[in-house]
Amino acid sequence: MSSSKVVLITGATDGLGRALAIHLAERGFDLILHGRDAGRIAAVESESRSAGAASVLTVLADLSELAQVHSLAESVLSDGRSPIDSLESGVKATARLAVGEDVAGTTGQFFDGLQVSRASSSAYDADVQRRLWHLSTKLAGISA
């Protein structure tokens, strides 16, 4: 049974993306799954179908290459289904945060779409911030 809700999940081949794909498949969502590796995305597609996804479309793209980002967008838009939050909404929000004069110089704010919002309480926890900074610098190979 289709929920008529379409969800595009980038990075659906492992970790949070894969877990989200299976979670939503179990609830009957229509899924558009993105990944970089054909074998891994095929495995998630199969698992999602078995879990009960109403439909599954897979798209391959390396998001570090702009041409492939455009190809991903074209594939999603040409499918004729609309993700819950459209690409246009996501692009508009991201572009505004990157170059919008109304948010120029804004730091330390959390946005939900186009609106300033409050992040999870843990985001304001100084100990959590310190641990995240330490882990990020360690994973990036940067000495803090």
N, C-alpha and C positions, 0 to 999 in steps of 0.2 A: 504494500500500500504506500503510495507516494505521499509524502508530507507536503509536496509542492514547494518545499523550501530547498534552495540550491546553495551549497556551501563550497567555496573554492578554498582548498587547503594547500598552501605552498609548503614545501619541505615535508611532504607526506610520507616519505620513505622510511623515516625512523623517528625515534624520540617522541616529543609532544605531538608533532604532526601526524605520525602513524597512530598514536593512541587516540587522538581526536577523530581521525577518519573512522576507526573501528567503533568508537563510542557513538558517533552520529549514524553510522551504518546500522547499528543495532536499533536505532530509533527510526529507521526508514527514510532517512534523508537522501536526496539526490546529491551526489558528490562529484566534484571536479578535483582530481588529485594531481598535484604537480610534483615532479622529482627530476633529478638529473640522470639517473641510471635506469635504463629500460627494464632490466631484470628485477630490480628492487621495486619499481613502481608497479610492475605486473604482479608481483607477490602481494602488494597492498591492495591492488584492485581485486584480486581473487579473494583475499581475506574479507574485504569490504562487501563483496557480493554475497559471500557465504554468511556474513553477519546480518544481511538483510537490507543493504542499501537499495533504494528504489531504482537507482541507475548510477552508473559510474562512468565518467569520462576521464581519461588520463592525458596529461600533456607533459612532454619533456622539454626542459629548458634550463640552461645555466644562467641564473639571474645576474651573474657578474658581467654578462655580455648583453649590451643594450639591444642588439638585433634580436636576440632570443627572448628578451622581455617583450618586445613588440610582437613577436610571433606567438608568445603565450597569450597576450591580450587578444590578438586576432582569433586564436583558436577558441578562447572562452566566449568572446562576443559572437562569433559565427555559429556557435552551438545553438543559439536561439533561446537559451535559458538564462535567467538573470540570477547571479549570486545574491544572497541576502543583502549584502552591502555591495553596491555596484562598484565596478572598477573606477567609474567616474568619481564616486564619493571618496574612495580611497586616494585617488590621484589628487583630487581637489584638496583634501585635508593635508596630504603629505607636501604638496607644492606650497600651500599656505605656510606651513611650519618651516619650510626650507627658505622661502624667499618673500613671504608676506611682510609688507611694511608695517602692518598693524601688530605684528609679533616680533619685529626686529629687536634684537637685544634681550628678548625674553629668555630667561633661564630658570631652571628649577620648577617649571610648571608641568603639570600632567594634562594632556588633552584627550578627550573622548570624542573622536571625530573632529569637529570644528570648535567644540566648546571646552573651555577650561573646566577641569573636573578635579576631584580629589582621588588620588591613587589609593591603593591598599594601605592600611595603617602601617604595615611593615616597611613600606617605602620611606617612611619618615623616621624609622628607628635607626638611631646613630650606629648601634652595634651592627645591624644588618648592612647598613651602608658601608661601614668599614670592612666587613667580611667580603662583601661583593667587590669592593675596590681591590682588595688583596687578591681575591681569586681571579679577577679580570686581568690584573697586571701579570699574575703568574701564568695564566693560560696564553696571554699575548706575548710572553717572553720579555716583558718590560720590567726593569727594576724600579720599584716605587721609592 
